[in-house]
Amino acid sequence: MRPDVPSLRGGALVHEWRRSLAEASERGSFRVTHYSLQGDHAHLIVEAHGKEALARGMMSIGARLARAMNRVGQRSGPVLDGRYHHRSLRSPREVRRALAYVLLNARRHLAKMRGVSRSAPAHLDGASSARWFDGWRPEVANRFPETGTAPEVARPRTWLLRIGWRRHGLVDPSEVPGETV
């Protein structure tokens, strides 16, 4: 994001982003399956059938994020600074790590800034798709409140994102991504 743009984690923007993403999370050969908004960037896990589908899908998502920011911030003009960076995930372990990283990224940033550790109470990040994730450890998943709205993200279709990553264990919200355990 450009330096003059407010934080992406503001409540009004998160609400507007969810609404906008719900309209675009599944478009033919491009799907947004998981996301988290950070202060000045966003993390997404997407499924795309080829480079062209990825490029078009990311342009659409970037435009939606920019329009949401401009609507909520009552501003106009460019929002994005640069382009997206991507990494193809090829193994169940890579996908498991990426899921934890994206869904628990706010916790990771807190750990760096404030020394939050595994022992700190675990909370779902409200600026992420964590509430729609079905891979939390069972003893933890039962604590999350039910939501009455439709998900803003698409259900994964690939084997790696649906099943394969589970070979390496369900995700515990008390994890701190990147921390060696």
N, C-alpha and C positions, 0 to 999 in steps of 0.2 A: 504494500500500500504506500501511497505517497505520504511524506512526513506530515503534511497539513491535514490529514484525514483523521477523524476521531477513532477511538478504539472500536474494533469490530465486536467486542464483547458487551457492548451496551445493550440493555434489555430490549429497547425498542428496535434496534437493528437486528438483534437475534430473532425477534418475532417476525419482522419483515422478511428476513433471509429465509426463515422456515417456510413462510407462505410462498415466496417466490420459487424456492427450490422444489417444493411439492409439485409445482407445475412443470418442472424441467428435469426431475431426477431420473426419469426413464424416457429416453428418446431413441427408439430404434436400436442402433448399435452402440449406444453410450448410456451408461447408468452410473449415478452417484450412489454408492452403497453405504458409505460412512464419511463423516466430516467432523472437524472441530475448528471453531473460530478462535484465533488468538488475537492479541492486541493489534498487531500490524500485518498479520498473514493468516492464511487458512490452510488446513491440511485436508486433503480429500483422498478417499480410496474409491477408485472408479473401475468399471469394467468397460473396455472399448474394443471393438472389433477393428483393429488396425490404426495406423497413424493418423489417417484422415478423420476417422470418427473421433479419435482422441482430441485432435486439434479443434475440430468444429464444436465438440462438446465443451471443451474448456473455454473456448471463446464465448459460448452461450452462458456458461456459469459465471465467467468474469464479468460479462455485461450485466447479468442479473444482480451480482453483488454490487457493482458500481451504481446501478439504478436504485437498489435498495438503500445504499448509503446516502445517495443524493436526496432521495425522498425523505428519509428519516432525519438527515442532517439539514434539511431545507437548504441545500447547496446545489451547485452545478459545477460541471467541469470534470476533468479526469480524476480518477480514484486510484487506479492501478498504477504501479510503478514497476515496469519490467514485465516479464512473462512468467509463465509457470515452469516449474522444474518437475520432471517426472522420473520415476524409477519403476521398471517392470519387476513385478514380484513373481518369482519362478518356483519357489519351493514352499511347502507347508510351514516350515520354520520362519521363512521371510514374511509370509502373510501373517502369522501369529504375532511376530514382533511389530509389524506395521499396524495391526489392529490395536495392540496395546499402546503403541506410540501415538497414534492419532486420537483414540478415545480418551487417553489419560495424559494428553500433552499439557493441559493446564496444570496438572499435578506435577509434571516434570519441571515446568517453569517455576512453580512454587518451591519445589525442592531446591532448585538452584538459587533462588532469591532468598528464601527464608529457612532453608534447612529442613523442609518437611521430609519425613521419613516414612517407612512402611507402617510404623506404629501410629501415625496420625490418622484420625477418623477418615474413612473413605466416603466420598460423595460423588454422585454423578455430575459431570460437567454440563450445566444447563446450556452452554454455547456449543454443544456437540450433539451427535446423533446417538449418544450413549444409551438413552432410554429405549431405543429401538433395537439395540444389540441383543441377540439371543445367546451369546456365548459367555455370559458372566458365570462365575462359580455358583452352584445351586444355593449354597447357604447364604450367599450375598444377594442373588437375583430376587429372592423372595422378599427382601426388604424394600424393593423399589416400588413406588406407587404406580398403579395402573393409570394409563392415560386414555382419555376418551376420544382423542383425535386420530386422524389417519397419519401414518408416517410420511415425513417429507423426503425420505430416502427410498431407493428401490431395493427390493430383496435381491441378494446376490444370486447369480445363475451359474457361475463357474464352480467347478469342484473344489478348487483351492479356497475360495471364499465361503462356500457353504459348509464343507465337510473337512477338507484336507488339513487345514490349520489346527483342527481340534486334536490331532495326533500329539500335539505338543502342549496340551493342557488348556483348560478354560481360563479365562482372564479374571484376575482378582483386582477389583478397583483400588486396592491398597498398594498395588505395584507402582513403582516409580520407573517408567521406561528409561532404559539406558543404564540403570543401576545394576551392578553385578550382585547377584544373589548367592 
